Amino acid sequence: MIGRRTIAALTAAALVAALALTPASSGAQTTTSTHYTGTLTVDGATWIADIPSPWNGTVLLYSHGFGPPVAADAPDPVTQQALLERGYALAGSSYDPNGSWWALDSAVRDQFDTLNAVDQLLPSRPRHVIAVGTSMGGLISELEDENSYGRLDASLTTCGIVAGGLNLNNYQLDGEYAMTQLLPNTSGAPVELVNFDDNPGLGLQAGQQLTTIAQSAQAASGPAGRVERARLALAMSLMNVADWAPGQAMPSPFDAGAQELGQYNIQFLNSGPPPLSSTMDFVEFARPYIDIADGGGSASWTKGVNFGRLLYESSYAPEVISLYRQAGLNLNRDLDQLTRNANITADPAAVRSLEQTSVPTGRIQVPELDMHTISDQLVPVQQENYYRHTVAFAGRSQLLRQAFVQRQLHCNFQPSELVAGVLAVQHRVDTGRWGSVATPQALEASATSLADADPTLGTPAIIPFFPPPLSGNNGPFDPFTGGSYPFPW
């Protein structure tokens, strides 16, 4: 068994590198700013702040993503410098240093406490406060928006887990369960998909087993290979795996084989240093941290899930149907097997905890702009579709705008795009209306102007885009059965 402390030490550096955005560049100009640090008394979280002179009156309250509890006030050094040069004060906390890396139990509180501490250092009370967040921090910024109560003027989420922790848990489990049901496991060792005993090492073990299963299926030849790749495509569709892999051309929507290959390369190709060699390794390493935050129980389930409904309501259905036909397989038989054998139940207390801390209601109080790359291997862009409908159901659509970047990989933004996003949100705060400032054309023009003036900010790629629906929405939870409600919804 891999010990929790051992695996955390081994992977911390690799994790930070995996979540990093754009590296620092020596091309950024210097500006006068003062750096501050402090500690929050409620849980020992540390905070940092950088205050420029002159200051434009706005504070950007930055929430960092999943990983070690280290305070950050910007997503990367180049973006940090560009924002300071434009007069923005920056602040952010580590979250609870003794808690889970899935820090939703403490993050919103710690961020607002950080804002209170930084207020004492500013020349005057801020005219505006804008929440900004990356990945898990994007979810935190969204929740700050929902709980603003006059403390925020707007928010900017980037690559955010805005469909919430429950959906994240469930669609990952749905696809992993399908792999264990439909694909050969030549190792003979069972894959433990839940109940990791608060040990990320056990999660990593499961990720490595699933990666090996997928690699074997992808390498199979002849008719058996077509069968295994069709079933692997079904599993990846349930996990919302993107099909535009790094180093590859975007596959045609009519080329199911190229789509499946792109998905495999994104999810299972060993592209990083061990022990987090594949995306699946990282995904499974991270899952136990959600359990830790929820008191140790598992907040995901397969029991009661109709897998046929999940696929046929998914944008991946044409790809999967095509590959099953080419393999001569009965798709409905496999879907029936998945539905019939689904017996993984969730801990009601863990589900309740995750719903309370990590699931947006859509009832945002101040304007919000979301930004996402269209091929994100960790937080699929489909989350933005689900979130847009959540906000619409809450009657707050007028406050939300979304922007998309034609690029691969999680949080892979150029500083020009991030600064343009901040400026668009600032415009909304200053004028009281969105107008056209958050359209793809306006954001791209703004980012291009920034990059032309300072090439270190990078060439932008903001495009019109409409994300497809999120696969793997298991529906309402039934605490009496530990699974989905046993009726159509």
N, C-alpha and C positions, 0 to 999 in steps of 0.2 A: 504494500500500500504506500502511496506517495503522501507524505505528511503535509499538512496545510502550510506550516511555516516554511518548509523546504520549498514547496512549489511556489509560494508567494515570492520568496527571495529569488528563485530562478527566473521568474517570469516578469517581475516588476519592470525591468529595463526594456524587455521586449514589448510589454504592454504599452508603456509610454510611447515607444517608437511607433507602434501600430496605430495609436490614436493621434499622433502628431499631425499637424497640418503642414503649412509651408515653412521650410527652414528659414532661419534668419539670414539676412543679406547685409553685406557691408555697404550697400548702396543707399541705405536709409540715412536721412539727415538727422543730426542731433537736435534736441530741443531742451529747454530748461524745465525740469520736473523734479519733484521731491518724492522719494520713496518712503513709505511708512509700513510698519508691521505691528501686529497686536495679537492678543489672545482673548477669546470669548470665555467668560466665566461659566456659562451654562454647561458646556461640555468640553472645554479645552480646545475647541477649534481655533486654528490660527487664521489670520486674515492679512492681506496685503493691499496696499493702495498706491497709486502713482497719480500725483496731482500736478498738472502743468501750470506754468506761468507764461502768458496769461491763461486764465481758465474761462471757458465759454459758458459756464453756468450749468452744464449737464453732467451728471454722473452716469457712467455705464456700469451696471452691477452685473459682473460676469460670473456665470456658473460653469465650472469645468465638467468634463465627462467622466465616465466610469474609470476607476483606477485608484492608485494610492491617494490617500487624503493629504494632498499637497496644495496649498493655496495658489491660485492663479487669478490674474485680473485681465487676461486677454488670451485669445486662442493661439497666438504665435507672436514671436518678437517683431516681425515686420508689420503686422497689423497693429500691434501695440504702439509702435513708434508712429505709424501713420495717424492713429487716433489721438495720441498725445499732441502731435503737431497741429491737429485741428482743434485743440483746446479741450478735449474731453478728459475728465477725471475718471480713472479706472479703479475698480475695487472688486474683490472677490475673496471667498473663504475656502478653507480646506474641507469643510464639513466635519462631522464628529470623527476625531482621529482614532477613537476606540470602537467605532461602528463598522458596519459592512461597507465594502466598496460600492455597493448599491445603496447610496447614502440618502435615500428619500425620506427616511425617518427624521433626519435632522436638517436637511439641506435648506428648505425654504425658511425655516426659523433662523438658521445660521446666516443666511444671506441677508435677511432683513436686520438681524443684529449687527452684521458688518456695516450695513448702510448707516445704522444709528451711530456706530463708532466713528465712521469716516466723516459724518456730518460735523463732528466736533473739530475736525481738522481743516475744514474748508473756510475760505475767507468770508463766506456768507451761506445761508441756506441755499441748496440747489434749486434752480428754477425748474429743472426737469430731471427725472430719473428714468432711465431705460434699462430694462433687464435684457441681458444678452446671454445666450447659452449654447453649448456645443454638445451634441449627442445626448447622453443622459442629462447634461446640463440644459439642453433644449427643453426636455420635459420639465426640469426644475423651473426654468424661466416661464413656461406655460402655466405651471401651478402658481408661481408668484403672481402672474397676471390675474388668475382666478381669485387670488387672495390679496389683491392689491390694497383695496380699501383706502385709497388716496395716497399710497406710498409710491406708486409707479405712475408714469405717464404713458408708457408704451413698452413693448417687448419685441425682441428679435430672436427667433429660435433658428438654429442652424443644425442640419442633420439630426433633428430632434426625434426622440422616441415618443412622438405625440399621439400615437394610437394607444399608448399606455403599457404598463408592465404586464397586465394580464394577457392582452393579445400577444405580446412578445413571447411570453412563456408558452402560450398554447400553440401558436403556429410553429414554433420550433419543435415542440414535442410531437405535434401531429406528423410532421415530416420524418422525424427520427423514428417514431413508432412504425411508420409505413416501411422504412428501410428494414427494420428488424423483422417485420412480418413477411416481406416479399422478396428479400434478397438473401443469398446464401451467406452464412457466417462460418467461414472455413476454420476459424480459430476454435470454435466449439465453446468458448467462454461466453456466457450471457452478457448482454449489454444492459447495464443498469441505467435507466433513463430518468429516474426520479429518486428522491430520498438519498441524497448524497451525504447525509450526516454532517452538514455544515463544512464539508471538506472539498475545496476547489480541486484538489488532486484527484478525487474520485470523478469529478466532472470531466477533468482533462482526460482521464483514462477512457471514459465513455466516448469522448470526442475522437480520440485516437483509434478506438475500435470502429467507430462509424466511418472514419476516413479510410481505414483499411478495407472495410466492406465496399465502399464506393469505388475505391481504386481497383479492386478486383473485378467489380461489375463493369467498369469502364474499359478494362483491358481484355475482357472476354471477347472471343472471336466467333464468327459464324452465326448460325441461328440463335444459339444460346446467348451470344453477346447482344443481339438485337433485343431479346427478351429482357435481359438484365438492364440494359440502358433505358428501355421504355419504362420499366418499373422504377428505376432511379429518377427518371424525369418526373414521374408522378410524385415521388417523395419530395423532390426539390420544388415542385409546384406548390405543395402544401406549405413549404417554408418560405415562399416568396423570393426564391433565389433569382437574382438578375441574370440576364443572358449575355450582356456585353462585357466581356472580360478584358482586363488590361492587356495591351499589346495585340488585340484582335480588332478586326473591323466589326462594326455593329451588324449582327446577323439579320438576314431578311426575315420578316414575320412569316414567310411561307417556307422557310427552310428549318424544319423541326430538328434535323440532325445537328445543324450548326447551333441552334438555340440550346440544345441539350449539352453540347460540348462546351459552350460558353458558361453555362450554369455549373457544369462539373469543374471547369478550371477555376471559377470563382470560389466555389464552396469546398473543394476537396484537393485541389492541386497543392502540393507542398511548395509553397512560395516564400516561406519565411524561416527564420532560424528556429531550431527546436528550443523549448518543448512546444511552442505555439507555431507549428509548421503550416497548418491549414486554417482556413476560416472556421471550419467545424471545430477544430481544436480550441480556438478562442471562444466560440459560442458556448461550448460545454464547460470550459473552464470558468466562464462568467456565471453560468446558471446557478451554482450553489450560493453565490453571493446574494441572490434574491431570496433564497430560502433563509439565509442567515438573517436578513433584514426582517423577514416575516416570522421570526421566532423558531425557525428550524423546520417548519412544515413545508410541504410542496403545494404551490398554488397553480398547478396545471393539471389537466385531465384529458382523457380520451373517452371515458365512459359516456355513452349516450350521444356521441358525435356521429352525424350522418356524413360519411366521407364522400358519398356520391354527390350530395348537395354542395360540399365544399369545392369539389373539382368543377362541377358543371356551372357553378356561379363564378368561376375564376377565369381570368384572362388567359391562363395557361392551358385551358381545356383544348383548344385546337392543336397545340403542340403535342400534348399527351395522347390525344385521340389518334393523331397521325402516326406517332411512333408505335402505338399499340397495334394499329392496322398493319404497319410494315412488319411487325414481329409476329403477326398472326395470333395475337393474344386477345382474350376476352376481358375488356376493361371493366365491365360491370361486375364480373365475377370477382376480380381483385378488390374493387370498391366494396362489394358486399362482404368479403372476407375481413376487410379492415373495420367495417362497421360492426360486424358480428363479434369479432374478437376484442374490441376496444373495452378494456376493463381497468385502465389506470384512473384512480380516483384522487381527488385533491383534498387537502386538509381545509375544512371550512374556516378555521381561524386564520390560516395563512391567506386564503382568498380574501377574507374580510380585511386583513391588514393591508394587502396589496391594493385592494380597491380604495382604501382610505388614504393611502400615501402616494400611489403611483398611477392613478387612472384619471385622466382629464374628464371633466364633465362638459367642457365646451363653453361654460358660462364665464367667458373672459370679460374683464371689466374695462380694459384699455386696449387701444389698437395693437395689433400684432402682425408682424411679417415673418413668415416661415421661408427658409431657403433649404434646398435639398439637391444633391447630385442625383441624376436620373439612374445611375447604376451603382447603388450603395450595397456593399456586401454584408454589412452589419445591421443597418436600419433601413430596410427596403423603402423605396420611395412611395410604395403603396400606402404606407402609414399616413401620408399626407391626404390621400383620398378619404381614408376612414376619418381622419380628424376634421376635414372640411365638412363632412356630413354630421359629425358630432356637434360642431359649432353651429351649423345650420339648424339642427334639431333644438339647440338651446336658444335659437333666435338671435344669434350674435354675428351673423355673416357679414354685416356691414363693417365690423371691426377687423376682420381677417383678410389678409392678402398672402398669396403664396408665390414663390419664385423658384425656378428650376435651372440647374446648371448642367450643360451637356458634357459630363465628365464622369469617369469611373472612380470608384473607391469612396469609402466612408469619410465624410467631412473634408473632401479634397477640394477645398475652395482656394481661389487666389485671394490675396489680401484686397485687391481692387474690388472684388465682388462683395467681400464682407464690409468694407468701408462704404461702398455704395448702398448696401443694405441699411447701415446705420444712418446715413444721410437721408435716405428715403423715409425712415421712421421719424427722424428729427423733423423733416418737412411736415409729416402728418401731425406731429405734436404742435408745431408752430402755427400751422394754418387751420387745424381742426378738420381737415378733410384729406382724403387720399388723392382725389383727382386722378391724374395719370401717372403719378410719380412711382408707383409700384408695378407698372406694367413691364413686361419683359423688355420692350423696346427702350423705355426710359431707364430702367436699371442697367441695361447693357450699355447705353450711351453714357451714363454717369460713370460706370466702371471703366469704360474705354478712355474717357477723358482723364480719369485718375491715373490709369496706366500710361497714357501718353505723356503725362507730366512727370511721372516717376516710374520708369520701366521695372523697378524692383517690385512693384505691386502686382505684376503679372498680367497676362492677357486674359480677359474675361470670356465667358461662354454662356451667358444667360439667354435662355431660349423660351419660346412658347411651348408649353408641355402640359398634358393632362394625365396624371398618374392613373393607372388602372385600379380596380378594387383590390382590397387586401384579402388574400386567401387566409384560411385558418381561423376565421372568427367562429369559435365554438359555441357562441350563444350564451344565454343567461345560465348562471351556475345554480344548481339545485343542492343546497347544503344537506338535504336528507339522503341523497344518493351519492354525493361527491362527484357528480358529473353534470352533463347538460340536462336541462328540463326535457322530459320525455314527451314533448308535443311540438308541433311545428311552430316556428317563431319568425 
